[in-house]
Amino acid sequence: NMSLKVQEFVAHSTQVNCLAFGPKSNQVLATGGEDAKVNIWRVENVSNVWSMGQNKSPIESLCFDSEEQYVVSGAMNGSLKVFD
């Protein structure tokens, strides 16, 4: 089996725990990590659009709303945050 690296997104200082693609365009990607950061990416040109590191606990889940206006993150400590 042969695998190819198509794109590489690097912005977390530790492991990435979760990711979500924007359901409307499939051109935005959110990543959440053990470093308690949420990063939003533009898929087409691999640019980090936005980074938020105000969480105090590793990010375990992410979800976009249907219009890609909001991202909800769930952290290991039980907290939920909504970002616009």
Helices and strands as residue ranges (DSSP letters): E 16-21, E 28-33, E 38-42, E 47-52, E 59-64, E 71-75, E 80-83
